[in-house]
Amino acid sequence: MTDPPDIPEDVDAQAIAWVIRVGDPDFDEWKAFEAWLAESPAHATAYHAVATGEAEMVEALAADAPRPSVAPVPRPAWRRASWAGGALAASLVLMIGVASWQSSPESRVFETGPGRHSAIALADGSRITLNGNTRLTMRGDDERAIQLDRGEALFSVHHDAARPFSVTVAGATITDVGTIFNVVRETRATRVSVAEGAVIWNPTSEAVHVGPGQYLRAQDGSATLELARVEIGGVGGWTRGRLSYDGAPLETVAADVSRALGVAVTVAPGAARRPVRGVLRLDGGADSVVPRLGTLLGVRVKHEGGAWRLSPPP
């Protein structure tokens, strides 16, 4: 248990104090933090200004540090970001269920409903965990050739050099090099993050090596790939009740929350690119998660007809 916060009177100083405290791994004063945020929209604005400044400082200091090796990329230009501390307090209920599946001589299809999770144990000891609203296909009897049609899955793969494990998504191929990795298929983009080992993105073309603590994002129709650093402990964090972000746009966070909760969360264009940094804790329910997210980011939250809408402040 951490000591009660000693908060100075100046709002900017308060924000700095909270950024420092929230970054402490033993921090547990979430109710006090949320109460401070709810006192005034200026608190959320000041907090995010300080957290963003901290992230930029960390990135600047890391500029001279050794970089993880990345295979040469013939076409894409790279944009890098570094992990920064901080946490978002929010909540959701994780519902663990059984994936429905269909079988044919050509393929087996596994599918989860919104807000449902399911795990698939493969014969070679590998394991695939499906997030909500996810669909993947196995090609015939080959359990090491997977196609992710939509949604999100965490792969824990038993490496076999003689039988490479591959995931096909939106025309791209991800080949395992003995690893734990997470793949998200968005509407027009694919995200891959690695916790252990490595994967190769499109081994017959770009051949991009993505190692532990790295993240790759590919936008449909773009020749540019984004490679960034991520917190290793945050990869596949949704299976453990949390989502981690380091500057991800709010529209991405909304999509992740929608998938996990099984409810519609949309973002107005004026707030869609607002950066989010920190850890979104997943316990409680949508009635708690979305309003708290809105409070922390200083955006308006509207609940209507079973759907949530995030928009810029007035």
C-alpha positions in Angstrom: 0.0 0.0 0.0 1.4 3.4 -1.0 1.2 6.4 1.3 -1.7 8.9 0.7 -0.6 11.4 -1.9 0.8 14.7 -0.8 -0.6 17.0 -3.6 0.6 20.6 -4.0 -1.8 23.4 -4.8 -0.6 24.3 -8.3 -2.4 22.2 -11.0 0.8 21.6 -13.1 2.7 20.6 -10.0 -0.2 18.3 -9.0 0.0 16.7 -12.5 3.7 16.1 -12.2 3.2 14.5 -8.8 0.5 12.2 -10.2 2.6 11.2 -13.2 5.5 10.2 -10.8 3.2 8.3 -8.5 1.2 6.5 -11.2 4.5 5.3 -12.7 5.4 3.5 -9.5 4.8 -0.3 -10.0 3.3 -0.4 -6.4 0.9 2.5 -7.0 -2.6 1.6 -5.8 -4.3 4.9 -5.1 -6.6 4.7 -8.1 -9.7 6.0 -6.4 -7.8 9.1 -5.2 -6.3 9.6 -8.7 -9.7 9.3 -10.4 -11.3 11.7 -7.9 -8.6 14.3 -8.7 -9.2 13.9 -12.4 -12.9 14.3 -12.0 -12.5 17.6 -10.0 -11.8 19.6 -13.2 -11.2 19.2 -16.9 -8.0 21.2 -16.3 -6.6 18.3 -14.3 -6.9 15.8 -17.2 -5.4 18.4 -19.6 -2.4 19.0 -17.2 -1.9 15.3 -16.6 -1.7 14.4 -20.3 0.6 17.4 -21.0 3.0 16.2 -18.4 2.8 12.5 -19.4 3.4 13.4 -23.1 6.3 15.6 -22.1 7.8 12.7 -20.1 7.4 10.4 -23.1 9.2 12.8 -25.4 12.0 13.2 -22.9 12.4 9.4 -22.6 12.5 9.2 -26.4 15.2 11.9 -26.6 17.3 10.3 -23.9 17.0 6.9 -25.7 18.2 8.4 -29.0 21.8 7.6 -28.2 21.1 4.2 -26.7 21.8 1.0 -28.6 18.8 0.1 -30.8 17.5 -3.5 -31.3 18.7 -4.9 -34.6 16.2 -4.8 -37.4 16.6 -6.5 -40.7 17.1 -4.1 -43.7 13.8 -3.0 -45.2 13.8 -2.4 -49.0 10.8 0.0 -49.1 9.2 1.1 -45.9 10.2 4.2 -43.9 10.3 3.6 -40.1 8.8 5.6 -37.3 10.0 4.7 -33.8 8.5 5.4 -30.4 9.7 4.4 -26.9 7.7 3.1 -23.9 6.9 5.6 -21.2 5.4 5.0 -17.8 2.0 6.1 -16.5 -1.3 4.3 -16.1 -5.0 4.7 -16.9 -7.5 3.5 -14.4 -10.5 1.8 -15.9 -12.4 -1.4 -15.9 -14.1 -4.2 -17.8 -15.4 -7.7 -17.4 -13.5 -10.4 -19.2 -15.8 -13.3 -20.3 -14.1 -16.6 -21.0 -16.0 -18.8 -23.3 -15.7 -21.5 -26.0 -15.1 -20.5 -29.6 -17.7 -21.8 -32.0 -16.0 -23.6 -34.9 -16.8 -25.1 -38.3 -15.0 -27.8 -40.1 -14.6 -28.9 -43.7 -12.0 -31.0 -45.5 -10.3 -27.8 -46.6 -10.3 -25.8 -43.4 -11.4 -25.4 -39.8 -12.9 -22.1 -38.6 -12.8 -20.8 -35.0 -14.9 -17.8 -34.0 -15.6 -15.9 -30.8 -18.5 -13.5 -30.1 -18.1 -9.9 -28.9 -16.6 -9.8 -25.4 -15.8 -13.5 -25.4 -12.4 -15.2 -25.1 -11.3 -18.7 -26.1 -8.1 -20.8 -26.1 -7.1 -23.4 -28.6 -4.5 -26.0 -27.6 -2.6 -27.4 -30.6 -1.1 -30.9 -30.8 2.5 -29.6 -30.9 2.1 -27.8 -27.6 1.4 -24.4 -29.2 -1.5 -22.3 -27.9 -3.7 -19.6 -29.5 -5.9 -17.4 -27.4 -8.7 -15.5 -29.2 -10.1 -12.1 -28.1 -13.7 -11.1 -28.6 -15.2 -10.9 -32.1 -12.3 -12.8 -33.6 -12.3 -15.3 -36.5 -9.4 -17.5 -37.6 -9.0 -20.4 -40.0 -6.8 -23.4 -40.0 -5.9 -24.8 -43.4 -7.0 -28.4 -43.5 -5.1 -30.5 -41.1 -2.1 -28.2 -40.8 -2.4 -26.5 -37.4 0.8 -24.5 -38.1 -0.8 -22.5 -41.0 -3.3 -20.0 -39.6 -5.3 -17.3 -41.2 -6.5 -14.4 -39.0 -9.7 -13.1 -40.7 -10.5 -10.5 -38.1 -10.0 -9.6 -34.5 -7.1 -10.4 -32.2 -5.2 -13.4 -31.1 -2.2 -14.2 -28.9 0.1 -17.0 -30.2 2.4 -19.0 -27.9 4.3 -21.1 -30.4 6.4 -24.2 -30.0 9.3 -23.6 -32.5 10.0 -26.2 -35.1 12.6 -25.2 -37.8 11.4 -28.0 -40.0 7.8 -26.9 -39.8 7.6 -23.1 -39.5 4.5 -21.7 -37.9 2.8 -18.9 -40.0 -0.1 -16.5 -39.7 -1.6 -15.0 -42.8 -3.5 -11.7 -42.4 -4.8 -9.4 -45.1 -2.4 -10.8 -47.7 0.7 -10.6 -45.4 2.5 -13.5 -43.8 4.0 -13.6 -40.3 6.4 -16.4 -39.7 7.4 -17.5 -36.2 11.0 -17.9 -35.1 10.0 -19.5 -31.7 8.0 -16.9 -29.9 5.0 -15.4 -28.1 3.3 -12.7 -30.2 0.0 -10.9 -30.5 -1.7 -10.0 -33.8 -4.6 -7.5 -34.3 -6.5 -7.1 -37.5 -8.2 -3.7 -37.6 -10.5 -2.4 -40.4 -7.6 -1.4 -42.7 -4.4 -2.2 -40.7 -2.6 -5.0 -39.0 -0.7 -4.7 -35.7 1.9 -7.2 -34.5 3.8 -7.1 -31.1 6.3 -9.6 -29.8 6.9 -10.7 -26.1 9.4 -13.5 -26.7 11.5 -14.8 -29.6 10.8 -13.2 -32.9 8.6 -13.1 -36.0 9.4 -12.2 -39.6 7.0 -10.0 -41.5 6.5 -11.1 -45.1 9.7 -13.3 -45.2 9.7 -13.5 -49.1 9.5 -9.7 -49.6 10.2 -7.1 -46.8 11.6 -9.8 -44.5 11.3 -7.5 -41.4 12.5 -9.0 -38.2 10.3 -8.1 -35.2 12.0 -9.1 -31.9 10.9 -9.0 -28.2 9.6 -5.7 -27.0 8.9 -4.5 -30.6 5.7 -3.6 -32.4 4.9 -3.4 -36.1 1.9 -1.7 -37.7 1.1 -2.1 -41.4 -1.6 0.2 -43.0 -3.4 -1.3 -46.0 -2.3 0.4 -49.2 0.7 2.1 -47.7 4.4 1.2 -48.4 5.3 2.5 -44.9 5.6 0.2 -41.9 5.7 1.5 -38.4 8.1 -0.1 -35.9 8.1 0.9 -32.3 9.1 -0.4 -28.9 6.5 -1.8 -26.5 6.5 -3.0 -22.9 7.1 -6.7 -23.1 4.8 -7.4 -20.2 2.0 -5.6 -22.1 2.0 -7.9 -25.1 -1.2 -9.9 -25.0 -2.1 -8.1 -21.8 -5.8 -8.3 -22.6 -5.6 -12.0 -21.6 -4.5 -10.8 -18.1 -7.0 -8.0 -17.8 -5.2 -4.9 -19.1 -4.4 -3.0 -22.2 -1.1 -1.1 -22.6 -0.5 2.0 -24.8 2.3 4.4 -25.6 0.9 7.1 -27.7 -1.7 5.0 -29.5 -4.6 7.1 -31.0 -7.8 7.0 -29.2 -9.6 5.4 -32.1 -7.3 2.4 -31.7 -8.1 2.2 -27.9 -11.8 2.4 -28.7 -11.5 -0.5 -31.1 -9.6 -2.6 -28.6 -12.2 -1.8 -25.8 -15.1 -2.6 -28.2 -13.6 -6.0 -29.1 -13.0 -6.9 -25.5 -16.2 -5.6 -24.0 -18.5 -6.5 -26.9 -20.1 -3.0 -27.0 -19.8 -0.3 -29.6 -17.3 2.4 -28.7 -16.7 5.1 -31.4 -14.7 8.3 -31.5 -15.6 11.6 -33.2 -13.1 12.7 -35.9 -11.9 15.6 -33.7 -10.7 13.2 -30.9 -9.7 10.1 -33.0 -6.0 10.9 -33.1 -5.7 12.0 -29.5 -2.7 10.0 -28.0 -3.2 7.6 -25.1 -0.3 6.5 -22.9 -0.5 4.1 -20.0 -2.3 0.9 -18.9 -6.0 0.5 -19.1 -7.0 -1.9 -16.3 -9.7 -4.4 -17.3 -12.1 -5.0 -14.4 -15.6 -3.8 -13.7 -17.8 -3.2 -16.8 -18.4 -0.8 -19.7 -20.3 1.6 -17.5 -17.1 2.1 -15.6 -14.4 1.7 -18.3 -15.6 4.2 -20.9 -16.5 7.1 -18.5 -13.2 6.8 -16.7 -11.3 6.8 -19.9 -13.2 10.0 -20.9 -12.4 11.6 -17.6 -8.7 10.9 -17.9 -8.4 12.1 -21.5 -10.6 15.1 -21.0 -13.1 14.0 -23.7 -16.9 14.0 -23.7 -18.6 10.6 -23.2 -22.1 9.9 -24.5 -24.0 6.6 -24.0 -27.0 6.2 -26.2 -28.8 3.1 -27.6 -26.3 0.7 -26.1 -23.3 2.4 -27.8 -20.7 4.8 -26.5 -19.4 7.9 -28.3 -16.2 9.8 -27.4 -15.9 13.4 -28.7 -13.7 16.5 -28.1 -14.5 18.6 -25.1 -16.8 21.6 -25.7 
